Amino acid sequence: MRWIKRLKWIRASKIIIPIALAISLVFAGFSVYAKQAEYFVLRVNNDSGVNLALAMNRDLSDATPRLLVPVNGGYNHATWTPDEALTYDPDREGKNLPDDIAQHDGEHSIYETAGRYRFYSFSFWLINKSSRAVDVDMRMNIDSITVGGNTSDIHIDDAVRVMVIEGDPGPLLSENKYTIYKKPEKTVEAEEALTKEIKDNRGYDNSKAIPFASDICIFNNEGDWGYKNLAVNETIRFTIVVWLEGYDPECIDPIRSESLKMSIDFTGH
């Protein structure tokens, strides 16, 4: 019986230990695999005869069908205030997104203090290396949420914001060349209260944020909503920004023990 119990414990520990490690990562789980919680994963899924690739270097020298973008560590709350057109500074303290964030290549999160970041962001290129023009679908996924010891009905996905900026050399945010996605509030009253709070604090108009497509999908741009006739060797530059909206009443202390894992898929046709 002792050997049977020991065998059961060994099997259980293989599950318990990885889970315990994942829970210990505060806001550091923007990735697709539990074993790669330090990465945000981007990948292409090509039909026959289609060759899409991804790159983080401007010269496209690192083009690959799969990108692993490092996640730096812990994150605090932030916001987007168009009236304060701050510029990029890796050592700057403060919670506003810099106006010129889309003009910087690669991974470019901003420090707050003691190694904690206000937001997570990176830029990359989608490239059509096919011998013909292709149509492209783009989907951003919520792969999993680790809730830790949080027993409330509010979780990290309630406060998270995802901004997508398309363009090269990258427009200023104050020019409104971006799209923000958020999880719908639980009630109409809560939505109206949040929109007023953000407006009163000169933040972006929360009412213009697009609701997540579902509980497991932030957006799914496919078909008529996708990219049509991407020419041979044509590129599209994207900047992705993820933060916890500080003016959201659901940005509360209990979610600090949680992690949110995301990924992006491109499908060429």
ABEGO torsion letter per residue (X at the ends): XAAAAAAAAAAAAAAAAAAAAAAABBGAABBABAAAAABBBBBBBBBBGBBBBBBABAAGAABBABBBBBBAEBBBBBBBBAABBBBBBAABBEABBBAAAAABBEBBBBBBBGGBBABBBBBBBBBBABABBBBBBBBBBBABBBAEABABABBAAAABBBBBBBEOAEBBAAAGBBBBBBBBBABAAAAAAAAAAAAAAGBBBAAABBBBABAABABBBBEAABBBGBBBGBBBBBBBBBBBBAABAABBAAAAABBBBBBBBBBBX
